[in-house]
Amino acid sequence: MTWALPEPMLTAAVDGPDLPAGWAAEPKWDGYRAQLAVYEGGRVLLRSRRGTDMTASFPEIRAAALAQLPADTGIDGELVVWERDRLAFERLQQRLARRGAAAAQAAREWPAHFVAFDLVQRGDDLTGWPYARRRAALEELFAELGLTAPFTLCPSTTDPALAREWLSWTAAAVEGLCFKRLEESYRGGVRSWRKYKVRVTTEAVIGAVTGSLAAPHTLLLGRYDTAGRLQYIGRSTTLSRATGRAVADQLGPPHGAHPWTGWTFSAGWGTQRTLVVVLVQPEVVLEVDVDVARDSAGRWRHPARPHRIRADIDVQEVPLFGEGGPLS
């Protein structure tokens, strides 16, 4: 091995979806950022943004890399799993800890795709090239080699109208847009790319809190399924003191049996730690701002931002599933 993958180039959040002049846009996928390298001698490395070696967990990606890519090739991209017309982040989560026969079985059940969006090595180091030239080289790589699944070429455009059209893909768990300056080199570890994440405003029922009833720290939120059961849908961001006081004024202990009695709640994606929660009477509706990333059960993958208590909405008017599917 005579070369190494660069540190991943990173993104900084922006508030608007408008594509600046001199930049290209790409869809932002709900998956795992990953870099793929093929070396002389048949060595393949698939690593995460933080440098974790994920090669053994995704044997189908390794096999495809050996079969389809030449040595001295380095690609930056996103690992995704497609399930029932949407990207299923939770399947990626479940696959990470699997090795050997378990990983091979998971590859058959939930095959991953590698969405390529940058080329950092092709015989030589390409990181000094501007994005536009690297992008052309990536497209040439796909065309020359006839790359097929699990490899997918990420779309890229300089057309603002087309970029905005991609925002309509959120039902399939495309989170938003990434913006990359056409003349910029690949700068490992630098937050020079930009990202815009689609967010929606919706309502949820407060079913529990962390902290205490008098001083809630975060809110555990629910929505009702078609059978009238309150299902856990996600947690809020940490409350400010003012918001915590305003919410506390509306909350009280359960009047009787609570639908979440005996439930446990994870502290977050990728952790085994559970939350210590206080159940509340599920009668307060909160308007929240959330991004579109969610799992197959409709749970939000990222914390929701509280807006205001909606006293004008009955809790039964906050459905989990409706005519438009989860969180319609």
N, C-alpha and C positions, 0 to 999 in steps of 0.2 A: 504494500500500500504506500503510494508516494504522495497522496493528497488526502485532504480531510474536508468534510462538509463545513461550510461556514456557519457561524451562529445565525439563527433565523432572523430575517429582517422583520420588524414589528410594526404594529399599527397604533395610531392615536385616534381617539374617538372625535367625530365631528357631529354637529347638530342637524345638518341638512343633507338631503340627497342629491344636491345639484353637482354635476360633474364639472370641475374647473377646466378651462382651456389648457391644453398641454398635458392633460392627464388621461389615463385610461381607467375604465371601471370594470370590475369583475364581481360576480355574485359572491356573497359571503355565505359559506356553507355551514350547516350545523353538524360539525364533525370534529375530528382531532387534527390539529396541525401536525404535519409529518414531513420529514425529509428522507429521501430514498437515495442510496448510493449503491452502485455495482462496481466492484473492484476486480482486478486481475485475480485469477485463481478461483473464481466462483464465490467470492465472499460478497454477501449482501447485508446492508445495514438499513434498517427502518427505525428512525428515532423520532421522539416527540420534541415539541418546542423546548422543553426543559432538559433535553438530552437523554431521556430514558430510552433504552434499547427495546423496541417493541417487535423485533423481527420474529421471535419465536411465537408470538401471539397471533400473527397473521401469516400463516404458512402459504396461503394462496397468493399473497403479494410477493413473497420471496420467490416462489416458483415461477410466477409470471415475469418477474424481473430477470431471472436467469434465462428464461426462454425467449424473451423479447428484446431485452436491452443489451447493448454492448458494454464491455468493461470500460471503466473510467467515465461513467455517466452519473451525474448528480442532479436530482430533481426535487423541487420544493412543491408541496401541495397539501391536500387535505384527505384524510381517511374518512370515508362515510359508509354507512350501511343503509340500504334502501329496503323498506318493508311496508307493504300495503300502501303504496302511493305517497310515501313520505320518508324523509330521512329519520332514522331511528337511532338517536344518540345513545339511548340506554343499552342498545345491543353492543355498541363499541365499548361501553363501560363494562359490560359483562364479559367481554372477550379479553380484556387486558390482562387479567390474572391467569389465563389459561395457557398451558404449555402441552407439548406432546400430543397424545391422542385426544385430549380434551380440546386443544386448539384446533386440531384437524376436524373434529366433529362440529365445533362452532363455525368453522369456515364453510362447512356444508349447509348448516342451518341458517346462518346469517352472514353470507359472503360479503366481504368488504370491497369497496372500489377506492382507487387512488386517483383523486382529481388533481391533475398536474396544472400548476399555474406559473411555474418559473423553472428555468434551466440554469443551473449554476456551474455545471461541469459537463463538457463533452470532449473528452480527450485533453482539453486544456481548461484552465480556470476562466469562467465567463463572468465572474462577479464584477469585473471592471467595466463590462459592457453596459450601455444604457438599457433601460427596460424594453424599449421598442425593439432593439436588436436582439435581446434575449428572447423576447416573445416570438419574433420571427424564427429564431433558431429552434424554439420549442415546437412551433407548428411544423417546421421542416422535419424535425425528429419524428413526429407522429406520422407525417405523410410518407417519409422515406421508409420507415420500418413497418408501416401499416399496423400500428399499435392497436390492440383490441382489449376488451375487458379482461382484467379489472382496471385497466388504465383508461382514463377519460380526460379529454382536454377541456380545461376550464374555459368558458366563454370570456372574451375580452372585447371591449368596444370603446371607441372615442365618441360615440353618438349619444348625447344626453337623453334623447327620447327612448332609445333602446335600453339604456341603463335604468331609466324609470320603469320601463315595462317589466324588467326583471323583479322589481319590488312586488309584483303581483304573484310571484312564486312562493309567497310566504306560507300558503296552505300546505306546501310540501316541505316546510321547515327550512327554507332559505331565509337567513336571518337579516339580510340587508345587502350592502355594497361595500367593496373595497376600492379605494382610489390609489393609483400608482402613477407617479410622474414619468412621462415618456423618456426624458433624458437622464433619469437618475440611475446610477449604478446600484448594485446589490450591496447594501451596507449592513452587514451582520450586526444584530443587537441594537440597531438604531430604530426609533419609532418615527419613521419618515413616511411610511404609507399611512393612509387614512381609512377609517371605517365608519360607516353609517349603519346603525341598527334600527330596524323598524320596531316601533313600539305602538301599542294600542291601549286605549282606555276601556276598562270594563269594570264589573262589580263582582264582589266576592263577600261571603259571610265570614265573620270573625268567629272561629270555633275554639281557639285557645291562644294563649300568649306565653312567651318566655318572660322571665322577670317575675312580676307580681301584678295582681289586679290593680293595685294602687299606682304602680310604676311599670307599665309594660315596656319590654325592651324590643321585642319583635312580635308580629301577629301571625298566627297560623290561620290560613284562609281556606274556605271550602266552597263548593258549589254542589247543587243537587243533581243527581242522575235521574233517569226516566222513572225509576222506581221510588223516587222521593227520598233517597238516602243521601246524607251529606257526605260527599267525598272530599278528601284532602286534595288541594290543588296547588299549594305552595305557601311560601313564607314571605313576609315583607322585609324590606330593608330595615336597618336599625332606626328606631323612631327618635326624632328630636325631642327635647324635653317638652316643648310646647305641644307637639303632636301627641306625645305620650299622655300628657295631662288631659287633652281634649278627648282622646279615646277612652281613657280610664273613667271619665265621667259618664260614659255610656255603657260600660261593661258591668256585669254582675256574675255571681256564681251560677252554676246550672240549677234550674228549678227542680229537676228530677234526673232521670237517666239521661246521660249524654251519649250521642251517637259515636263518639270517639273514645268512650271508656275502654281502657285496656290497650289502646293503640300505642305504638311507638313511632317516633318521627326522627328521620335522619337529620343530622346537623348540616348535611350538604352532599353534593355529588362527589363520589370518590372517597368518602369517609365512612367508617363504621361507627363513629360516635353518634349517640342519640341525644336528643334534646330533653331537657327537663322543662315540662310545660305545665301550665295551669289552665284547666278547662273552664270555658265561660258559657253562659247561656247563648246559644247560637241565634241571636235575633238582631244583631247589628250588621248592617250592610256597609261595606267600605268601597268607595270608588278608587281604583288603583290604575297605575300605569305600568305595563309589562312589555317585555320584548316578546317576539313570536316563538322563541325556542321552547319546545315542550316535548314531553314523552308521549308514548302511545296511549296513555291513560288521560292525557290532557293536562298533566301537571306541569307547571312552569319550571323551567330549568334554572332560571335566575330570579333573584328577589324582586318582588313587586314594590313600586314606589307608591306609598299612600297619597291620595289626593284629599278626599273629604268623606265624611260619613253621610250616607244616603238614607235619611230617615223617610224619604218618600217612596222607597222600594220595599216590598214585602220579600222576605227571605225566599219564599217559594218561587219568586220571579227571577231567581239567579240560577239557571239550569246549567248543568255540566254538559249535557248533550242536547242539541236542538237540530233543526232542519239543516243547518250548515255544518254539522259535525262538532267535534270538540271545541268548546269555547266560542261557539257561533254567536 
